Amino acid sequence: MSDDGGSKRKAGLMLAALGVVFGDIGTSPLYALQQCFAPEYHLRPDQSTVLGIVSLMLWTIFLIVAVKYVLIVMRADNRGEGGILALVTRVMHSQKNMSAKRTAIFGVLGILGAALLYSDGIITPAISVLSAIEGVHLVSPALDKMVMPISLGILMGLFAIQSRGTEKVGRLFGPVLVLWFFVLALLGIIGIAKAPQILFALNPLWAMRFFVSHGLSSVTVLGAVFLSVTGAEVLYADMGHFGATPVKQAWFRFVLPALVLNYAGQGACLLVNPNAVENLFYRTVPSFAIYPAIIIATAATIIASQAVISGAFSLARQSVQLGFWPRIQIRHTSPDAIGQVYVPFVNMMLAVGTAALILSFKESAKLASAYGIAVSATMVITTCLTIWVARKIWKVSFWVLVPTSLLFLVIDLAFFSSNMLKIASGGWIVVLVAVMIFVLMRTWIDGRGILRRLIMERSISMDDFVSSIKLDMPYRAFGTAVFLTGNPKGTPGALLHNLKHNRVLHETTIVASVLTADVPYVAEADRTKIIDYGDGIFSVCFNFGFSETPNIPSALASLDKKGVPFDPSRTTYFLGREALVVSTKKRGMMLWRKRLFHFMSHNAFAATGYFHLPPNRVVELGAQIEL
């Protein structure tokens, strides 16, 4: 029974993974091959060109997704958690004595990768849904004016249901994606039957011949070929939601065969009818099935957006825990899988950004001209970080690592260079968004560092504080006081202020600090570190993983078993609130960045909600700090 239950659970996770992880890459056939023959590339769909492009596309999928991401990069998880920040964290802690300069470089790479993925999160939903809805042109050109309103309505509905949780959404969408991949495979088989010679494209020599015969145009078209693998980075980021095994099984059993068959089928369609370039995907659909195809494609593109949205939620949670972003509200949506979260702020920002792109670009073809820059840049970063992991952690042989690394770096840099040509045609928007997010994240990190240094300069050690208290013991108030601090070794300002102004010390005084570990989850046995100073004074340090949301009352409830008296009904929580004053004096940041940090700090999610403190038992004591 347990084996049967485990099998059902695995099957359910694989189905949910299909519904969340593969929507993005699974809907690329709607526009990827068609975009390769866009007017700006000046390619004629003759036999050698079609075979070359299809071969190039298939081998891009094999090498980048199947080999690089599924077989290699997904092994570079951080205890089950994937994504660029999890990878950076693992790299930064791969050596105990890593130099400050090298640590800073890896930190910048992580922030840059995160910023690029956030910017990609607003363009993927827009291009996916627009490309599907534009199929109504084949039904009636008069319906073209409805494409934008319908696309906006669908996407706003998708963002509205995110609070239901990743697994629930995935289980809702999973069966639809199974049907979608079946349709892709079926359409591909029908197309291949009309022109079986398209199967020659499985030979990589056709891709090489294309490069030789087309010269410079073969490089520029890589930006369009890259559209076939734009969901690969999100695949890695989303693995923490379901685990690596369900994701890998779904890829090899469903997604890869369907994509190969469909791209080959579309190529066969072009061999039979070179004029089928416009609306290529729908040209492969039999006329009697156009309406069902549009409906299924629309449903699939909605799901494609889900992959990026879920990845953005995972990224946001990691960013907050690692100190890369201000505290924001994070809701856990599954009692079983801690990796499944909903982040209202990120959801709202993605919805606004996606709507703005649809209103600005209006057509999927125009969006495709701007698509790929962020993902290709992130892929280069991911490759560099994985090379480090392979050498320093996996201890891969130098003779194996060098040729493999060169292969993937050449591929990634070629795609990145080609995508950079899209900047003038709209890609500048993606770059601008990424730069803005990078500046925000870097400002928050630098501002926190300055603030931490200023607080430490003013604080006194707990040892000195306890020594001074024992010389002149103040009045001991009834109950327990918990003082939260960001410096485990220093005395919280709120404790000093309370003692100075109220002249009391609670009979049980707990100085609690929260540290974020370099792993996604921390075992309960390693959660708490306690220092007993005597006379009812304790210092407690709680360790949480970067994929966990700290719950202080829950963590404190376990202290009774460890010799620290704790009664929730007799406990008051004291928080220090620093009122920042922006100074014109130079202290590590320019004036405009200080003001930006002040704004971000002022609007951060309150510590009461973030640490799950009971609001009716919280006292805040403020102090001014000049930046």
C-alpha angles and dihedrals in degrees: 000000000000091000090049091049091048091050091051090049091051091047090049091051091048090051091048090047089054089053096050113020104042103039093097100050091034093063096046090098087072092072114356103087092035090055091056088069095047113138094253091065094053094214122153115215095235121145099267093046094047092048090047095049094045091047090049091050095047094048090047088057092046096049103035102035107023099035107024102036107022098037102029117016095043087061088061092072123138101237093316097322119114137189136085096289093049088050093048091049091052091049094048091053096043089095125042096212102037111162119254090240093053091045090052091050093052090045091054090048090052093049091046092050091049092049091050092050091050090053090048088053093070098048101045097063091046097051094040097053095038092053091054098045091048087071088082086080088078089054096047129339087214088072092064091095089061095057096088098045092046092047092049092048093050094048095046088052090051093052089047094060097048092098089070089076138254099269094047090049090045094051088048092050100034097082090048091054091048088055090045094053090046089053091048091052094045094049089048093052091049090052094045090052089060094052111015091175088080087080087075084077088077085075108087090213088080090059090050092049089052091057092048096048100041102041114185095007089062089062096047093049090058087083088064094041088054090065088078092068104034092117095059096092091049088050088061094044092051097049090094090066095062110006130254099275099060090046093051093046092050091050098051098036101043118002105046097047092047094049094047092049094046098048089047090049092051090049089051089052089056092049089055096040116016089186091066092088093107109080088357097175094053090045087067091057118092111248093245091057100049095104096049090044092055091049094048092044091051091051090048093051091051086056091047088062089053092064092059094041092052090047091052090052091052091047093049093051092050092046092055095046093047091050095248094120137027119267111281131176112276120184122198109221102187129057090205106038112051091191093070110093142156120216111194096194094052091044091054094046092050091049093051093045094047092049091049092053093050091050091047103043099027094187133065091225090060091047090050088058088061098037126102104034095101096043095046091050091049090050091056090052092047091052092051092049093046090052088056091049091048093052102036102033108021092036092219114187115265090232092056097039099052100055093039092049093047091051094054095039091053091049094046095045091048091054092043092051091049092048091050087067086069094067094093093048095057104297089110088078092061091046091048093051091048092049091049092051091045091053091049093050094044091048091051093050094047093044092051090050092053092045092049091051092050092049092048091051089057098041130087125217120264090240092058092044094052091046092054092046093054091054091057110015112202126216110294112227123212118265137014129309121198116197115194118212138171092215112068092193099046133073112254115248089228090060092050092047093048091050093045098048104028096031093216137113120198117243088243113035119182122187104200127191132178123218125188113225124215091246129076096242134020121213116242090242089061096039101094137048116185132194116190111206093179130241090071095300117131137174112209124186117194119202118208129177120244090251094053130085111225115243105190100184091050091049092047091052089069093058095084089072090053099053100267112118111229129171114173092206091058098042130108122190118216118200128188114223115197114210102209119217114197111227127197088223113109110250107160097300137066118251095255091052091050090054090047091051090048090053093048093046092048092052098043117122109272116262089232092066097034094054092038094241118168103254094216091059099049126104120186122205116190137207134178121244123187114220 
